[in-house]
Amino acid sequence: MPLDTSEMDKFVGKKLFPNKDDQRNTVNVNELPGFYRVVRPGMMVTRDFHENRYNFHTDDSGTITRVSRG
């Protein structure tokens, strides 16, 4: 059963990729769902809906700004 997006909100404000300056502010890859994609500002994405996929929206610095499903 897929996680509720509210359970993914714990990632908002953290870096998705290793942040050598502050490891505490980096998402542990073991906590990520099995099916996800990263959506960067201005990035084109497909509009196909996948109930089990999580979209991690980031800002230009790679910090997660929001999480959505689909």
Residue frames as a rotation matrix with the C-alpha (Angstrom) as fourth column:
MET 1
0.582 0.813 0.000 0.00
0.813 -0.582 0.000 0.00
0.000 0.000 -1.000 0.00
PRO 2
-0.092 -0.669 0.737 1.48
0.577 -0.639 -0.508 3.39
0.811 0.379 0.445 -0.95
LEU 3
-0.550 -0.184 -0.815 2.38
0.805 -0.379 -0.457 5.88
-0.225 -0.907 0.356 1.72
ASP 4
0.685 0.726 -0.063 0.22
0.713 -0.685 -0.151 8.94
-0.153 0.058 -0.987 2.23
THR 5
0.243 -0.633 0.735 1.95
0.480 -0.580 -0.658 12.10
0.843 0.513 0.163 0.94
SER 6
0.764 0.052 0.644 1.74
-0.448 -0.675 0.586 13.58
0.465 -0.736 -0.492 4.45
GLU 7
0.859 -0.493 0.138 4.18
0.233 0.617 0.752 10.87
-0.456 -0.613 0.645 5.54
MET 8
0.266 -0.768 0.582 6.58
0.946 0.092 -0.310 12.15
0.185 0.633 0.751 2.88
ASP 9
0.804 0.114 0.584 6.43
0.108 -0.993 0.046 15.75
0.585 0.027 -0.810 4.12
LYS 10
0.818 -0.555 -0.155 9.26
0.199 0.020 0.980 14.92
-0.540 -0.832 0.126 6.52
PHE 11
0.058 -0.824 0.563 11.56
0.953 0.214 0.214 15.29
-0.297 0.524 0.798 3.50
VAL 12
0.681 0.242 0.691 10.55
0.515 -0.829 -0.217 18.89
0.521 0.504 -0.689 2.75
GLY 13
0.884 -0.406 0.231 13.46
-0.466 -0.791 0.397 21.22
0.022 -0.459 -0.888 3.44
LYS 14
0.335 -0.788 0.517 16.08
-0.093 0.518 0.850 18.50
-0.938 -0.333 0.100 3.03
LYS 15
-0.152 -0.493 -0.857 18.49
-0.961 -0.129 0.244 17.80
-0.231 0.860 -0.455 0.19
LEU 16
0.862 0.505 0.038 17.71
-0.471 0.827 -0.307 14.72
-0.186 0.246 0.951 -1.84
PHE 17
0.670 -0.704 -0.234 21.31
0.250 0.511 -0.823 14.16
0.699 0.493 0.518 -2.86
PRO 18
0.278 -0.606 -0.745 24.37
0.958 0.228 0.172 14.04
0.066 -0.762 0.644 -0.60
ASN 19
0.803 -0.040 0.595 25.13
-0.055 -0.998 0.008 17.35
0.593 -0.040 -0.804 1.02
LYS 20
0.100 -0.865 -0.491 28.75
0.683 0.419 -0.599 17.23
0.724 -0.275 0.633 2.11
ASP 21
-0.523 -0.289 0.802 28.30
-0.214 -0.866 -0.452 20.46
0.825 -0.408 0.391 4.10
ASP 22
-0.476 0.446 0.758 25.56
-0.866 -0.088 -0.493 19.09
-0.153 -0.891 0.428 6.36
GLN 23
-0.887 0.061 -0.457 24.83
-0.105 0.938 0.330 15.36
0.449 0.341 -0.826 6.36
ARG 24
-0.757 0.639 -0.137 21.96
0.341 0.206 -0.917 15.87
-0.558 -0.741 -0.374 8.82
ASN 25
-0.118 0.707 -0.697 20.10
-0.491 -0.652 -0.578 17.81
-0.863 0.274 0.424 6.14
THR 26
-0.601 -0.145 -0.786 20.29
-0.783 0.302 0.543 15.03
0.159 0.942 -0.295 3.53
VAL 27
0.510 0.856 0.082 17.58
-0.860 0.510 0.021 12.42
-0.024 -0.081 0.996 2.92
ASN 28
-0.454 -0.550 0.701 18.60
-0.516 0.804 0.296 8.87
-0.727 -0.227 -0.648 3.78
VAL 29
-0.521 0.221 -0.824 18.07
-0.810 0.175 0.559 6.91
0.268 0.959 0.088 0.55
ASN 30
-0.933 0.172 -0.317 16.81
0.236 0.956 -0.173 3.93
0.273 -0.236 -0.932 2.56
GLU 31
-0.577 0.750 -0.323 13.78
0.226 -0.234 -0.946 6.02
-0.785 -0.618 -0.035 3.59
LEU 32
-0.599 0.329 -0.730 12.73
-0.743 -0.568 0.353 6.81
-0.299 0.754 0.585 0.02
PRO 33
0.441 0.794 0.419 9.80
-0.439 0.598 -0.670 5.00
-0.782 0.112 0.613 -1.56
GLY 34
-0.112 -0.509 0.854 10.59
0.429 0.750 0.503 2.45
-0.897 0.422 0.134 -4.25
PHE 35
-0.106 0.194 0.975 9.07
0.988 -0.090 0.125 4.48
0.112 0.977 -0.182 -7.09
TYR 36
0.484 0.220 -0.847 9.83
0.434 -0.901 0.014 8.20
-0.760 -0.374 -0.532 -7.25
ARG 37
0.174 -0.499 0.849 11.10
0.898 -0.273 -0.344 10.94
0.403 0.823 0.401 -9.49
VAL 38
-0.301 -0.375 -0.877 12.79
0.651 -0.752 0.098 14.27
-0.696 -0.542 0.471 -8.93
VAL 39
0.457 0.490 0.743 11.15
0.856 -0.469 -0.218 17.33
0.242 0.735 -0.634 -10.47
ARG 40
-0.483 -0.719 -0.501 13.47
0.770 -0.621 0.149 20.31
-0.418 -0.314 0.853 -10.77
PRO 41
0.102 0.536 -0.838 12.33
0.033 -0.844 -0.535 23.88
-0.994 0.027 -0.103 -11.57
GLY 42
0.086 0.028 -0.996 11.38
-0.869 -0.488 -0.089 24.25
-0.488 0.873 -0.018 -15.24
MET 43
-0.860 -0.454 0.235 11.79
-0.319 0.836 0.446 20.52
-0.399 0.309 -0.864 -15.87
MET 44
-0.118 0.808 -0.578 9.39
-0.927 0.119 0.356 18.89
0.356 0.578 0.735 -18.32
VAL 45
-0.785 -0.054 0.618 7.65
-0.366 0.844 -0.391 15.77
-0.500 -0.533 -0.682 -16.97
THR 46
-0.805 0.558 -0.205 5.21
0.136 0.508 0.851 13.27
0.578 0.657 -0.484 -18.38
ARG 47
-0.451 0.728 0.516 1.58
-0.862 -0.505 -0.040 13.61
0.231 -0.463 0.856 -17.34
ASP 48
-0.053 0.414 -0.909 0.99
-0.085 0.905 0.417 9.91
0.995 0.099 -0.013 -16.85
PHE 49
0.245 0.256 0.935 -0.40
-0.920 -0.243 0.308 9.06
0.306 -0.936 0.176 -13.43
HIS 50
-0.201 -0.317 -0.927 1.16
0.107 0.933 -0.343 6.33
0.974 -0.168 -0.153 -11.29
GLU 51
0.738 0.647 0.191 -0.59
-0.125 -0.148 0.981 5.91
0.663 -0.748 -0.029 -7.94
ASN 52
0.820 -0.433 -0.374 2.55
0.563 0.497 0.660 4.52
-0.100 -0.752 0.652 -6.29
ARG 53
-0.064 -0.887 0.456 4.97
0.844 -0.292 -0.449 7.18
0.532 0.357 0.768 -7.60
TYR 54
0.582 0.123 -0.804 6.09
0.621 -0.705 0.342 10.11
-0.525 -0.698 -0.487 -5.48
ASN 55
0.409 -0.401 0.820 7.31
0.604 -0.555 -0.573 13.33
0.684 0.729 0.015 -7.04
PHE 56
0.231 -0.441 -0.867 9.95
0.828 -0.378 0.413 15.21
-0.510 -0.814 0.278 -5.10
HIS 57
0.728 0.061 0.683 9.85
0.472 -0.768 -0.434 18.84
0.498 0.638 -0.587 -6.26
THR 58
0.100 -0.790 -0.604 13.09
0.935 -0.133 0.329 20.70
-0.340 -0.598 0.726 -5.60
ASP 59
0.868 0.015 -0.496 14.37
-0.087 -0.980 -0.181 24.24
-0.489 0.200 -0.849 -5.87
ASP 60
0.772 -0.590 -0.238 17.49
-0.388 -0.141 -0.911 25.19
0.503 0.795 -0.338 -7.84
SER 61
-0.098 -0.867 0.488 19.74
-0.973 -0.020 -0.230 24.14
0.209 -0.497 -0.842 -4.95
GLY 62
-0.480 -0.060 -0.875 18.27
-0.192 0.981 0.038 20.62
0.856 0.186 -0.483 -4.79
THR 63
-0.948 0.221 0.229 16.26
-0.223 0.053 -0.973 21.20
-0.228 -0.974 -0.001 -1.62
ILE 64
-0.623 0.781 0.035 12.89
0.709 0.546 0.446 19.45
0.329 0.303 -0.894 -1.57
THR 65
-0.922 0.326 0.208 10.10
-0.360 -0.921 -0.149 22.02
0.143 -0.212 0.967 -1.58
ARG 66
0.026 0.946 0.323 7.09
-0.927 0.144 -0.347 19.71
-0.375 -0.290 0.881 -1.80
VAL 67
-0.939 -0.222 0.262 6.05
-0.140 0.944 0.298 16.11
-0.313 0.243 -0.918 -2.41
SER 68
-0.004 0.958 -0.286 3.15
-0.949 -0.094 -0.302 14.93
-0.316 0.270 0.910 -4.56
ARG 69
-0.318 -0.027 0.948 1.84
0.039 0.998 0.042 11.62
-0.947 0.051 -0.317 -5.85
GLY 70
0.675 0.728 -0.120 1.19
-0.156 -0.019 -0.988 10.57
-0.721 0.685 0.101 -9.37
